[in-house]
C-alpha cells in the first residue's frame, strides 16, 4: 500500500475505543499542535499526571513528533480510558499514513484495542457477581 500524502486541508482519521470511550482522532500535516475536545491536553487532562506525554507516545516511537497536528473528539467514558482511546486512534491514523510502521506500533501495543468492558448487572445479584449474603432462615 503506497503512502498517503497529507496536505494542509486533508487529514487522516483513526478511531480508538476503550471501555465506554470513542475517540475520533484526525492527523493533519503541521507543527505538533494537539487539541482534545477543542482544549489543550494539559487543560483537558489536568488531573492525570503525564497525560500529554502519553498521548504522543506513538508519534515519539515512530519519529513523527512535531510533524502532525492532532485533533481529537472524545465521546463518553473516564479520563484515563480517553487517553488510551486517543493513543489507539493515533496509532491507527499513523498506520494509514505509512504501512511500514505496523511492526513497530504493534510490538509496542499501539494497535491493540483493550477488550475489557464493564460486566452487566444480573438479576438477583447486587452487582455483576456479588450475591446477597446467604442465610439459612
Secondary structure, DSSP 8 states (H G I E B T S, - for coil): -------SS--EEEEEEETTEEEEEEEEESS--EEETTB-HHHHTTTSTTHHHHHTHHHHHTT-TTTEEEEEEEESS-HHHHHHHHHHHHHHHHHHH-GGGHHHHHHTTSS-----------TTBSSSS-B------
